Amino acid sequence: MRIIIMGLGKLGITLTEQIADEGHDVTVVDTNAKLVENTVNHFDVMGVVGSGADAAVQQEAAVDKSDVFIAATASDELNILACLISRRLGARHTIARVRNPEYSRQRGFLRHELGISMLVNPELDTAHEISRIIQFPSAMKVEKFAKGRVDLAEIAVKSNNPLCGHYIRDINSKFRSNVLVCAVIRGDKAMIPTGDFCLQEGDRITLTASHGELSAFFKTLGILKKRVKSVMIIGGGKIAYYLAEQLGRIGIAVKIIDKNRDRCRELAEKLPKASIILADGSDSDVLTEEGLNGMDACVTLTGMDEQNIIISLFAAGSEVEKVITKVNRPSLVKMFTAMGQESVISPRYIAAANILSYLRARSNSGGSHVCTMYKISDNMVEAIEFTAAENFNAFGIPLKKLRLKNGILIGCIIRDNKVIFPHGDNTIELRDSVVVITTNQALSDLRDILAEN
């Protein structure tokens, strides 16, 4: 596909890298000539210098021949305007990053009345992910498939974990469970394990199961954590607002600490259920006085990665059961997780994954389209939910007889609202939802899982 990306901030650069890696023709647009030049040279894409809201600049970028126009600048209004212009000039699909809560509440209007194909709100999507983790605190990360019927959860195998030394093929019989180990990170390598894989201390594993089965399994392992009832959020930005709003709806007490007086006043007006504290959340005395060690969870959401990391380490040292840290720089994510910290989230990667899911669905409109896609295992593994369409040529064949590409695992099959965690005798049938776990990037059709004869 021909794709134009306007705005080379954190999200724009991440999108450029990932979309170019998938083999699409990419043109980037930004007012910063040096940034455009560096991006063109680094990722081997085309570049245009200028404002993406200028029709002449869009014409220079050949927007009339584009399949998708993505507006990812820091300005919601500029993004919306640029998408309207691109549609008028001939772009088939448009995607706008829209972060303002007022605009987010008008998603339906912006899509249906203004013709914007997709709205992306990294802060709102990040809040959703943090909320899922808080509601299932035993896991490092939690994703949901099949409209919430299937959980995908990542955990760390620590020295006291009963899974140490067990082969994957023996887990369900040993622990009387019905879970599937679908991905493992060992060191810097991610893999799709076979039944002969033996788990070791230090592994990070991703499991899939129903929510009830996963909870029962964690209880058997002795790692099921108590329900979170109170959360302290450090930093009062957009993510904090969205998160507090979501947690308040499910009865979780929220305390937000921010040092900006105007922002605290605004949050207090918009979040009457939350406790808003005007203070410096990087001050250990403030955190102690505000009862950090009595909180069930702490979420660090300041604008500085380093500050989030330091506060999170202090929270972990204060015996807070669940600590969630926002870190954007990939190098810091690796260092932080290597220190034993578990739940690390990155808004730009969450937003990029949502956009990639949309792009793959559009590039394969006639086949088994992508319903949901998540990047898991430090973005080295993808979990993709397909709807099996007529072009899939392996219906009715037992999975044990299918020749799958290396690095492919069928995580589950959903048929007639029933979740099937497959064995060798199960089959894929027309209109099934099929969750595929893969280390192969850029799968856009269910047929892509099959090895060539």
Sine and cosine of phi, psi and omega as CSV:
sin_phi,cos_phi,sin_psi,cos_psi,sin_omega,cos_omega
0.00,0.00,0.43,-0.90,0.10,-0.99
-1.00,-0.09,0.86,-0.50,-0.12,-0.99
-0.78,-0.63,0.74,-0.68,0.06,-1.00
-0.94,-0.35,0.77,-0.64,0.02,-1.00
-0.90,-0.44,0.89,-0.46,0.02,-1.00
-0.98,-0.21,0.84,-0.54,0.00,-1.00
0.98,-0.22,0.90,-0.43,-0.07,-1.00
-0.93,-0.37,0.75,0.66,0.18,-0.98
-0.99,0.14,-0.37,-0.93,-0.04,-1.00
-0.85,0.52,-0.74,0.67,-0.02,-1.00
-0.93,0.38,-0.68,0.73,-0.02,-1.00
-0.87,0.49,-0.68,0.73,0.02,-1.00
-0.92,0.40,-0.68,0.73,0.02,-1.00
-0.87,0.49,-0.70,0.72,0.03,-1.00
-0.89,0.45,-0.69,0.73,0.00,-1.00
-0.85,0.53,-0.73,0.68,0.00,-1.00
-0.87,0.49,-0.76,0.64,-0.11,-0.99
-0.96,0.29,-0.63,0.78,-0.01,-1.00
-0.95,0.33,-0.64,0.77,0.05,-1.00
-0.90,0.45,-0.62,0.79,0.02,-1.00
-0.89,0.46,-0.43,0.90,-0.01,-1.00
-1.00,0.05,0.09,1.00,0.14,-0.99
1.00,0.00,0.19,0.98,0.03,-1.00
-0.99,0.14,0.39,-0.92,0.11,-0.99
-0.99,0.11,0.90,-0.44,-0.12,-0.99
-0.90,-0.44,0.71,-0.70,0.16,-0.99
-0.85,-0.53,0.77,-0.64,0.01,-1.00
-0.96,-0.28,0.54,-0.84,0.00,-1.00
-0.75,-0.66,0.77,-0.63,0.05,-1.00
-0.36,-0.93,0.44,-0.90,0.02,-1.00
-0.97,0.23,-0.28,0.96,-0.02,-1.00
-1.00,0.00,0.96,-0.27,-0.08,-1.00
-0.88,0.47,-0.65,0.76,-0.01,-1.00
-0.90,0.43,-0.65,0.76,0.02,-1.00
-0.91,0.42,-0.65,0.76,0.04,-1.00
-0.89,0.45,-0.70,0.72,-0.01,-1.00
-0.88,0.48,-0.71,0.71,0.00,-1.00
-0.90,0.45,-0.65,0.76,-0.01,-1.00
-0.92,0.39,-0.68,0.73,0.03,-1.00
-0.87,0.50,-0.70,0.71,-0.04,-1.00
-0.94,0.34,-0.59,0.81,-0.09,-1.00
-0.98,0.20,-0.62,0.79,-0.11,-0.99
-0.94,-0.34,0.03,1.00,0.02,-1.00
0.84,0.55,0.80,0.59,0.05,-1.00
-0.85,-0.53,0.13,-0.99,0.08,-1.00
-1.00,0.07,0.40,-0.92,-0.02,-1.00
-0.62,-0.78,0.59,-0.81,0.07,-1.00
-0.74,-0.67,0.73,-0.68,0.01,-1.00
-0.99,-0.11,0.79,-0.61,0.02,-1.00
0.51,-0.86,0.02,-1.00,0.01,-1.00
-0.99,0.12,0.77,-0.64,0.02,-1.00
-0.94,0.34,-0.18,0.98,0.07,-1.00
-1.00,0.01,0.03,1.00,0.04,-1.00
-1.00,-0.09,0.86,-0.51,-0.04,-1.00
-0.85,0.53,-0.61,0.79,-0.01,-1.00
-0.91,0.42,-0.62,0.78,0.03,-1.00
-0.92,0.40,-0.68,0.74,0.04,-1.00
-0.89,0.45,-0.62,0.78,0.04,-1.00
-0.91,0.42,-0.61,0.79,0.06,-1.00
-0.89,0.45,-0.54,0.84,0.03,-1.00
-0.99,0.14,0.04,1.00,0.01,-1.00
0.89,0.47,0.74,0.67,-0.03,-1.00
-0.90,0.44,-0.46,0.89,-0.01,-1.00
-0.92,0.39,-0.31,0.95,0.02,-1.00
-0.97,-0.25,0.11,0.99,-0.09,-1.00
-1.00,0.03,0.49,-0.87,0.10,-1.00
-1.00,0.04,-0.61,0.79,-0.04,-1.00
-0.63,-0.78,0.73,-0.69,0.12,-0.99
-0.92,-0.39,0.83,-0.56,-0.04,-1.00
-0.91,-0.42,0.86,-0.51,0.04,-1.00
-0.97,-0.23,0.92,-0.39,-0.13,-0.99
-0.77,-0.63,0.53,0.85,0.05,-1.00
-0.97,0.23,0.03,-1.00,-0.01,-1.00
-0.98,0.18,-0.11,0.99,-0.06,-1.00
-0.96,-0.27,0.87,-0.49,0.05,-1.00
-0.87,0.50,-0.72,0.70,-0.07,-1.00
-0.90,0.44,-0.66,0.75,0.03,-1.00
-0.90,0.44,-0.65,0.76,0.00,-1.00
-0.90,0.43,-0.69,0.73,0.00,-1.00
-0.90,0.43,-0.72,0.70,0.01,-1.00
-0.87,0.49,-0.70,0.71,-0.01,-1.00
-0.88,0.47,-0.62,0.79,0.03,-1.00
-0.92,0.40,-0.64,0.77,0.03,-1.00
-0.89,0.45,-0.67,0.74,0.02,-1.00
-0.91,0.43,-0.70,0.72,-0.05,-1.00
-0.90,0.44,-0.61,0.79,0.06,-1.00
-0.90,0.43,-0.66,0.75,0.01,-1.00
-0.91,0.42,-0.53,0.85,-0.01,-1.00
-1.00,0.09,-0.13,0.99,0.13,-0.99
0.85,-0.53,0.06,1.00,0.06,-1.00
-0.91,0.42,0.69,-0.73,-0.06,-1.00
-0.96,0.28,-0.65,0.76,-0.01,-1.00
-0.71,-0.71,0.51,-0.86,0.02,-1.00
-0.74,-0.67,0.58,-0.81,0.03,-1.00
-0.76,-0.65,0.77,-0.63,-0.01,-1.00
-0.84,-0.54,0.73,-0.69,0.17,-0.98
-0.99,0.16,0.87,-0.50,-0.04,-1.00
-0.76,-0.65,0.90,-0.43,-0.15,-0.99
-0.96,-0.30,-0.38,0.93,-0.06,-1.00
-0.93,0.38,0.79,-0.62,0.01,-1.00
-0.83,0.56,-0.54,0.84,0.01,-1.00
-0.90,0.43,-0.65,0.76,0.03,-1.00
-0.96,0.29,-0.61,0.79,-0.02,-1.00
-0.88,0.48,-0.54,0.84,0.02,-1.00
-0.95,0.30,-0.19,0.98,0.01,-1.00
-0.95,-0.31,0.47,0.88,-0.05,-1.00
-0.81,0.58,-0.72,0.69,-0.04,-1.00
-0.86,0.51,-0.70,0.71,0.01,-1.00
-0.90,0.44,-0.72,0.70,-0.04,-1.00
-0.90,0.45,-0.57,0.82,0.01,-1.00
-0.97,0.23,-0.79,0.61,-0.16,-0.99
-0.99,0.15,-0.60,0.80,-0.06,-1.00
-1.00,-0.01,-0.56,0.83,-0.02,-1.00
-0.98,-0.18,-0.13,0.99,0.10,-0.99
0.98,0.21,0.30,0.95,0.07,-1.00
-0.98,0.19,0.84,-0.55,-0.14,-0.99
-0.93,0.38,-0.63,0.78,-0.09,-1.00
-0.51,-0.86,0.68,-0.74,0.11,-0.99
-0.93,-0.35,0.74,-0.67,-0.01,-1.00
-0.88,-0.48,0.80,-0.60,0.05,-1.00
-0.83,-0.55,1.00,-0.08,-0.06,-1.00
-0.83,0.56,-0.61,0.80,-0.03,-1.00
-0.93,0.37,-0.68,0.73,0.02,-1.00
-0.92,0.40,-0.68,0.73,0.02,-1.00
-0.90,0.44,-0.61,0.80,0.04,-1.00
-0.92,0.40,-0.66,0.75,0.04,-1.00
-0.87,0.49,-0.64,0.77,0.05,-1.00
-0.86,0.51,-0.70,0.71,-0.03,-1.00
-0.91,0.41,-0.68,0.73,0.03,-1.00
-0.89,0.45,-0.66,0.76,0.01,-1.00
-0.87,0.49,-0.65,0.76,0.04,-1.00
-0.89,0.46,-0.66,0.75,0.00,-1.00
-0.91,0.42,-0.67,0.74,-0.01,-1.00
-0.90,0.44,-0.61,0.80,0.00,-1.00
-0.97,0.25,-0.27,0.96,0.08,-1.00
-0.72,-0.69,0.94,0.33,-0.20,-0.98
-0.94,0.35,-0.18,0.98,0.00,-1.00
-0.94,0.34,-0.34,0.94,-0.06,-1.00
-0.97,-0.22,0.44,-0.90,0.10,-1.00
-0.95,0.30,-0.66,0.75,0.03,-1.00
-0.59,-0.81,0.49,-0.87,0.02,-1.00
-0.67,-0.75,0.78,-0.63,0.14,-0.99
-0.84,-0.54,0.36,-0.93,-0.04,-1.00
-0.80,-0.59,0.63,-0.77,0.06,-1.00
-0.83,-0.56,0.14,-0.99,0.10,-1.00
0.78,0.63,0.75,0.67,0.03,-1.00
0.82,0.57,0.63,0.78,0.09,-1.00
1.00,-0.01,0.01,1.00,-0.04,-1.00
-0.99,0.14,-0.29,0.96,-0.04,-1.00
-0.80,-0.60,0.76,-0.65,0.06,-1.00
-0.98,-0.21,0.57,-0.82,0.13,-0.99
-0.84,-0.54,0.93,-0.37,-0.14,-0.99
-0.81,-0.59,0.65,-0.76,0.03,-1.00
-0.95,-0.31,0.73,-0.69,0.05,-1.00
-0.73,-0.68,0.35,-0.94,0.08,-1.00
-0.99,-0.17,0.70,-0.71,0.05,-1.00
-1.00,0.00,0.98,-0.18,-0.01,-1.00
-1.00,-0.02,0.09,-1.00,-0.12,-0.99
-0.87,0.49,-0.51,0.86,-0.03,-1.00
-1.00,-0.06,0.13,0.99,-0.01,-1.00
-0.98,0.18,0.80,-0.61,-0.02,-1.00
-0.88,0.47,-0.24,0.97,0.01,-1.00
-0.95,0.30,-0.33,0.94,-0.02,-1.00
-0.83,0.55,0.77,-0.63,0.06,-1.00
0.99,0.11,0.03,1.00,-0.01,-1.00
-0.99,-0.17,0.64,-0.77,0.12,-0.99
-0.97,0.23,0.57,-0.82,-0.05,-1.00
-0.86,0.50,-0.58,0.81,-0.04,-1.00
-0.90,0.44,-0.34,0.94,-0.07,-1.00
-0.99,-0.13,-0.11,0.99,-0.18,-0.98
-0.89,0.46,-0.76,0.65,-0.09,-1.00
-0.91,0.41,-0.62,0.78,0.03,-1.00
-0.95,0.30,-0.63,0.78,-0.03,-1.00
-0.91,0.41,-0.68,0.74,-0.11,-0.99
-0.95,-0.30,0.19,0.98,0.05,-1.00
0.76,0.65,0.82,0.57,-0.09,-1.00
-0.78,-0.62,0.07,-1.00,0.07,-1.00
-0.68,-0.73,0.93,0.37,0.00,-1.00
-0.84,-0.54,0.33,-0.94,0.02,-1.00
-0.82,-0.57,0.85,-0.53,0.12,-0.99
-0.99,0.15,0.93,-0.37,-0.15,-0.99
-0.94,-0.35,-0.20,0.98,0.06,-1.00
-0.38,-0.92,0.52,-0.85,0.01,-1.00
-0.68,-0.74,0.71,-0.70,0.20,-0.98
-0.96,-0.28,0.84,-0.55,0.09,-1.00
-0.80,-0.60,0.92,-0.39,-0.12,-0.99
0.93,0.37,-0.81,-0.59,0.01,-1.00
-0.98,-0.18,0.15,0.99,-0.10,-1.00
-0.93,-0.37,0.72,-0.70,0.10,-1.00
-0.96,-0.29,0.62,-0.79,-0.04,-1.00
-0.54,-0.84,0.38,-0.92,0.16,-0.99
-0.99,-0.11,0.94,-0.35,-0.16,-0.99
-0.99,0.15,0.43,-0.90,0.16,-0.99
-0.99,-0.13,0.07,-1.00,0.00,-1.00
-0.89,0.46,-0.36,0.93,-0.02,-1.00
-1.00,0.08,0.05,1.00,-0.03,-1.00
-0.98,0.19,0.76,-0.64,-0.01,-1.00
-0.97,-0.23,0.82,-0.57,-0.04,-1.00
-0.97,0.23,0.60,-0.80,-0.02,-1.00
-0.77,-0.64,0.32,-0.95,0.11,-0.99
-0.85,0.52,0.69,-0.73,-0.01,-1.00
0.99,-0.14,-0.28,0.96,0.06,-1.00
-0.92,0.40,0.52,-0.85,0.20,-0.98
-0.90,-0.43,0.85,-0.53,-0.11,-0.99
-0.88,-0.48,0.53,-0.85,0.09,-1.00
-0.93,-0.36,0.80,-0.61,-0.04,-1.00
-0.91,-0.42,0.51,-0.86,0.13,-0.99
-0.80,-0.60,0.64,-0.77,-0.01,-1.00
-0.09,-1.00,0.11,-0.99,0.17,-0.99
-0.93,0.36,0.34,-0.94,-0.04,-1.00
-0.86,0.52,-0.68,0.73,-0.01,-1.00
-0.91,0.42,-0.69,0.73,0.01,-1.00
-0.89,0.45,-0.65,0.76,-0.03,-1.00
-0.92,0.40,-0.67,0.74,0.03,-1.00
-0.88,0.47,-0.68,0.73,0.01,-1.00
-0.89,0.45,-0.63,0.78,0.01,-1.00
-0.91,0.42,-0.70,0.71,0.02,-1.00
-0.90,0.44,-0.59,0.80,0.03,-1.00
-0.91,0.42,-0.66,0.75,0.04,-1.00
-0.88,0.47,-0.63,0.78,0.01,-1.00
-0.96,0.27,-0.27,0.96,-0.04,-1.00
0.99,0.15,0.38,0.92,-0.02,-1.00
-0.88,-0.47,0.19,0.98,0.02,-1.00
-0.96,0.27,0.88,-0.47,-0.04,-1.00
-1.00,-0.01,0.42,-0.91,-0.02,-1.00
-0.92,0.38,0.39,-0.92,0.00,-1.00
-0.88,0.47,0.69,-0.72,0.03,-1.00
-0.97,0.23,0.80,-0.60,0.03,-1.00
-0.91,-0.42,-0.32,0.95,-0.02,-1.00
-0.62,-0.78,0.65,-0.76,-0.05,-1.00
-0.71,-0.71,0.73,-0.68,0.15,-0.99
-0.97,-0.26,0.79,-0.61,0.01,-1.00
-0.93,-0.38,0.82,-0.57,0.02,-1.00
-0.98,-0.19,0.90,-0.43,-0.07,-1.00
0.96,-0.27,0.79,-0.61,-0.11,-0.99
-0.94,-0.35,0.59,0.81,0.00,-1.00
-0.97,0.23,-0.28,-0.96,-0.07,-1.00
-0.90,0.44,-0.63,0.78,0.01,-1.00
-0.88,0.48,-0.69,0.73,0.01,-1.00
-0.86,0.50,-0.66,0.75,0.01,-1.00
-0.89,0.46,-0.79,0.62,-0.02,-1.00
-0.87,0.49,-0.67,0.74,-0.03,-1.00
-0.91,0.41,-0.73,0.68,0.00,-1.00
-0.87,0.49,-0.62,0.78,0.03,-1.00
-0.88,0.47,-0.70,0.72,-0.01,-1.00
-0.93,0.38,-0.70,0.71,-0.03,-1.00
-0.92,0.39,-0.58,0.81,0.02,-1.00
-0.89,0.46,-0.56,0.83,-0.02,-1.00
-0.93,0.38,-0.40,0.92,-0.02,-1.00
-0.96,-0.29,0.26,0.97,0.15,-0.99
0.99,0.13,0.32,0.95,0.04,-1.00
-1.00,-0.06,0.77,-0.63,0.00,-1.00
-0.96,0.29,0.74,-0.68,-0.08,-1.00
-0.83,-0.56,0.72,-0.69,0.12,-0.99
-0.84,-0.55,0.83,-0.56,0.00,-1.00
-0.93,-0.36,0.76,-0.66,0.05,-1.00
-0.91,-0.41,0.82,-0.57,0.03,-1.00
-0.54,-0.84,0.53,-0.85,-0.07,-1.00
-0.99,-0.13,0.04,1.00,0.03,-1.00
-1.00,-0.07,0.89,-0.45,-0.09,-1.00
-0.88,0.47,-0.72,0.70,-0.03,-1.00
-0.89,0.45,-0.64,0.77,0.00,-1.00
-0.92,0.40,-0.64,0.77,0.03,-1.00
-0.89,0.46,-0.65,0.76,0.02,-1.00
-0.90,0.43,-0.66,0.75,0.00,-1.00
-0.90,0.43,-0.69,0.73,0.01,-1.00
-0.91,0.42,-0.62,0.78,0.00,-1.00
-0.89,0.46,-0.58,0.81,0.03,-1.00
-0.95,0.31,-0.62,0.78,-0.08,-1.00
-1.00,0.07,-0.37,0.93,-0.07,-1.00
-0.81,-0.58,0.96,0.29,-0.06,-1.00
-0.90,0.44,-0.38,0.93,0.00,-1.00
-0.99,0.14,-0.30,0.95,-0.07,-1.00
-1.00,-0.04,0.42,-0.91,0.10,-1.00
-0.99,-0.12,0.86,-0.50,-0.06,-1.00
-0.95,-0.32,0.84,-0.55,-0.06,-1.00
-0.91,-0.42,0.83,-0.56,0.09,-1.00
-1.00,0.07,0.98,-0.22,-0.04,-1.00
-0.18,-0.98,0.15,-0.99,0.03,-1.00
-1.00,0.00,0.95,-0.32,-0.04,-1.00
-0.94,0.33,-0.13,0.99,0.07,-1.00
-1.00,-0.03,0.02,1.00,0.02,-1.00
-1.00,-0.03,0.88,-0.47,-0.07,-1.00
-0.88,0.47,-0.58,0.82,0.01,-1.00
-0.91,0.42,-0.64,0.76,0.04,-1.00
-0.88,0.47,-0.72,0.69,-0.03,-1.00
-0.89,0.46,-0.65,0.76,0.01,-1.00
-0.92,0.39,-0.70,0.71,0.00,-1.00
-0.90,0.44,-0.53,0.85,-0.02,-1.00
-1.00,0.07,0.11,0.99,0.14,-0.99
0.99,0.12,0.58,0.82,0.00,-1.00
-0.84,0.55,-0.69,0.72,-0.08,-1.00
-0.94,0.34,-0.13,0.99,0.07,-1.00
-0.98,-0.20,0.04,1.00,-0.02,-1.00
-1.00,0.08,0.52,-0.85,0.07,-1.00
-0.98,0.18,-0.45,0.89,-0.03,-1.00
-0.49,-0.87,0.46,-0.89,0.07,-1.00
-0.73,-0.68,0.73,-0.68,0.00,-1.00
-0.83,-0.55,0.85,-0.53,-0.03,-1.00
-0.98,-0.20,0.88,-0.48,-0.14,-0.99
-0.73,-0.68,0.52,0.85,0.05,-1.00
-0.95,0.30,0.11,-0.99,-0.02,-1.00
-0.99,0.13,0.03,1.00,-0.03,-1.00
-0.88,-0.48,0.85,-0.53,0.01,-1.00
-0.83,0.55,-0.73,0.69,-0.07,-1.00
-0.88,0.47,-0.65,0.76,0.01,-1.00
-0.92,0.40,-0.66,0.75,0.04,-1.00
-0.87,0.49,-0.65,0.76,-0.02,-1.00
-0.91,0.42,-0.72,0.69,-0.03,-1.00
-0.90,0.44,-0.70,0.71,0.00,-1.00
-0.90,0.44,-0.64,0.77,0.00,-1.00
-0.90,0.44,-0.64,0.77,0.03,-1.00
-0.90,0.44,-0.63,0.78,0.04,-1.00
-0.91,0.41,-0.66,0.75,0.02,-1.00
-0.89,0.45,-0.67,0.74,0.03,-1.00
-0.90,0.44,-0.62,0.78,0.05,-1.00
-0.94,0.35,-0.35,0.94,0.05,-1.00
-1.00,0.01,0.20,0.98,0.08,-1.00
0.91,0.42,0.53,0.85,0.17,-0.99
-0.95,0.32,0.78,-0.63,-0.14,-0.99
-0.90,0.45,-0.65,0.76,-0.06,-1.00
-0.77,-0.64,0.85,-0.53,0.00,-1.00
-0.85,-0.53,0.80,-0.61,-0.02,-1.00
-0.84,-0.54,0.75,-0.66,-0.17,-0.99
-0.82,-0.57,0.76,-0.65,0.12,-0.99
-1.00,0.03,0.87,-0.49,0.04,-1.00
-0.69,-0.73,0.80,-0.60,-0.03,-1.00
-0.99,-0.13,-0.58,0.82,-0.08,-1.00
-0.97,0.23,0.85,-0.52,-0.04,-1.00
-0.82,0.57,-0.62,0.78,-0.03,-1.00
-0.90,0.44,-0.61,0.79,0.02,-1.00
-0.95,0.30,-0.55,0.83,0.05,-1.00
-0.86,0.51,-0.72,0.69,-0.01,-1.00
-0.89,0.46,-0.70,0.71,-0.01,-1.00
-0.90,0.44,-0.66,0.75,-0.09,-1.00
-0.93,0.36,-0.70,0.71,0.01,-1.00
-0.92,0.39,-0.52,0.86,0.04,-1.00
-0.91,0.41,-0.36,0.93,0.03,-1.00
-0.99,0.11,0.01,1.00,0.04,-1.00
0.99,-0.13,0.04,1.00,0.04,-1.00
-0.99,0.16,0.66,-0.75,-0.23,-0.97
-0.98,-0.19,-0.89,0.45,-0.19,-0.98
-1.00,0.03,0.99,-0.15,0.00,-1.00
-0.87,-0.50,0.77,-0.64,-0.04,-1.00
-0.82,-0.57,0.48,-0.88,-0.03,-1.00
-0.70,-0.71,0.94,-0.35,-0.06,-1.00
-0.83,0.56,-0.64,0.77,-0.08,-1.00
-0.93,0.36,-0.55,0.83,0.02,-1.00
-0.96,0.28,-0.54,0.84,0.07,-1.00
-0.91,0.42,-0.73,0.69,0.01,-1.00
-0.91,0.42,-0.65,0.76,-0.01,-1.00
-0.89,0.45,-0.64,0.77,0.01,-1.00
-0.90,0.44,-0.63,0.78,0.04,-1.00
-0.90,0.43,-0.65,0.76,0.02,-1.00
-0.93,0.37,-0.67,0.74,0.03,-1.00
-0.88,0.48,-0.61,0.79,0.05,-1.00
-0.87,0.49,-0.68,0.73,0.02,-1.00
-0.90,0.43,-0.69,0.72,-0.02,-1.00
-0.88,0.47,-0.66,0.75,0.00,-1.00
-0.92,0.39,-0.60,0.80,0.05,-1.00
-0.90,0.43,-0.63,0.77,-0.02,-1.00
-0.95,0.32,-0.56,0.83,-0.03,-1.00
-0.97,0.25,-0.15,0.99,-0.07,-1.00
-0.70,-0.71,0.73,0.68,-0.10,-0.99
-0.91,0.42,-0.35,0.94,-0.03,-1.00
-0.99,-0.12,-0.03,1.00,-0.06,-1.00
-0.90,-0.44,-0.46,-0.89,0.01,-1.00
-0.98,0.22,1.00,-0.08,-0.21,-0.98
-0.97,0.25,0.40,-0.92,0.02,-1.00
-0.98,0.19,0.84,-0.54,0.06,-1.00
-1.00,-0.01,-0.72,0.69,-0.06,-1.00
-0.58,-0.82,0.58,-0.82,0.08,-1.00
-0.59,-0.81,0.70,-0.71,0.09,-1.00
-0.79,-0.62,0.60,-0.80,0.20,-0.98
-1.00,-0.01,0.83,-0.55,-0.01,-1.00
-0.81,-0.58,0.06,-1.00,0.05,-1.00
0.78,0.62,0.85,0.52,0.01,-1.00
0.84,0.55,0.61,0.79,0.04,-1.00
0.92,0.39,0.22,0.98,0.01,-1.00
-1.00,-0.04,-0.20,0.98,-0.02,-1.00
-0.76,-0.65,0.58,-0.81,0.06,-1.00
-0.91,-0.42,0.61,-0.79,0.13,-0.99
-0.89,-0.46,0.89,-0.45,-0.15,-0.99
-0.81,-0.59,0.74,-0.67,0.07,-1.00
-0.97,-0.22,0.88,-0.47,0.03,-1.00
-0.96,-0.28,0.46,-0.89,0.26,-0.97
-0.98,-0.21,0.87,-0.49,-0.09,-1.00
-0.93,0.38,0.88,-0.47,-0.02,-1.00
-0.97,-0.26,0.09,-1.00,-0.12,-0.99
-0.89,0.45,-0.38,0.93,-0.04,-1.00
-0.97,0.23,-0.13,0.99,0.05,-1.00
-0.97,0.26,0.83,-0.55,-0.18,-0.98
-0.98,-0.22,0.45,0.89,-0.01,-1.00
-0.74,-0.68,0.52,0.86,0.04,-1.00
-0.91,0.41,0.61,-0.79,0.11,-0.99
0.98,0.19,-0.01,1.00,0.00,-1.00
-1.00,-0.05,0.81,-0.59,0.03,-1.00
-0.81,0.59,0.64,-0.77,-0.05,-1.00
-0.84,0.54,-0.53,0.85,-0.02,-1.00
-0.92,0.40,-0.29,0.96,0.01,-1.00
-0.98,-0.19,-0.11,0.99,0.03,-1.00
-0.97,0.23,0.66,-0.75,0.09,-1.00
-1.00,-0.09,0.99,-0.16,-0.02,-1.00
-1.00,-0.05,0.48,-0.88,0.10,-0.99
-0.90,0.44,0.37,-0.93,0.09,-1.00
-0.89,0.46,0.55,-0.83,0.04,-1.00
0.97,0.23,0.42,0.91,0.00,-1.00
-0.83,-0.55,0.69,-0.72,0.08,-1.00
-0.65,-0.76,0.72,-0.69,0.12,-0.99
-0.99,0.12,0.94,-0.34,-0.08,-1.00
-0.97,0.24,-0.71,0.71,0.06,-1.00
-0.23,-0.97,0.28,-0.96,0.04,-1.00
-0.80,-0.60,0.73,-0.69,0.05,-1.00
-0.92,-0.39,0.87,-0.50,-0.05,-1.00
-0.73,-0.69,0.85,-0.53,0.00,-1.00
0.80,0.60,0.70,0.71,0.03,-1.00
0.92,0.39,0.17,0.99,0.05,-1.00
-0.96,-0.26,0.75,-0.67,0.00,-1.00
-1.00,-0.01,0.80,-0.60,0.02,-1.00
-0.90,-0.44,0.87,-0.49,0.14,-0.99
-1.00,-0.06,0.97,-0.26,-0.35,-0.94
-0.96,0.29,0.49,-0.87,0.21,-0.98
-0.89,-0.45,-0.03,-1.00,-0.10,-0.99
-0.87,0.50,-0.46,0.89,-0.06,-1.00
-1.00,0.05,-0.15,0.99,0.03,-1.00
-0.95,0.31,0.38,-0.92,-0.01,-1.00
-0.78,-0.62,0.26,-0.97,0.14,-0.99
-0.98,-0.21,0.74,-0.68,-0.02,-1.00
-0.83,-0.56,0.29,-0.96,-0.03,-1.00
-0.81,0.58,0.72,-0.70,0.02,-1.00
0.95,0.32,0.14,0.99,0.17,-0.99
-0.90,0.44,0.52,-0.85,0.27,-0.96
-1.00,-0.04,0.80,-0.60,-0.09,-1.00
-0.83,-0.55,0.85,-0.52,0.04,-1.00
-1.00,-0.09,0.87,-0.50,-0.05,-1.00
-0.93,-0.36,0.76,-0.65,0.09,-1.00
-0.96,-0.28,0.78,-0.63,-0.12,-0.99
-0.50,-0.87,0.56,-0.83,0.17,-0.99
-1.00,-0.05,-0.11,0.99,0.07,-1.00
-0.99,0.11,0.81,-0.59,-0.03,-1.00
-1.00,0.08,0.40,-0.92,0.17,-0.99
0.96,0.28,0.48,0.88,0.17,-0.99
-0.94,0.34,0.81,-0.58,-0.01,-1.00
-0.85,-0.52,-0.06,1.00,-0.01,-1.00
-0.54,-0.84,0.55,-0.84,0.00,-1.00
-0.87,0.49,-0.48,0.87,0.03,-1.00
-0.89,0.46,-0.37,0.93,-0.04,-1.00
-0.92,0.38,-0.22,0.98,0.00,-1.00
-0.98,0.19,-0.29,0.96,-0.11,-0.99
-1.00,0.05,0.69,-0.72,0.08,-1.00
-0.97,0.26,0.53,-0.85,0.02,-1.00
-0.95,0.32,0.60,-0.80,0.02,-1.00
-0.95,0.32,0.00,0.00,0.00,0.00
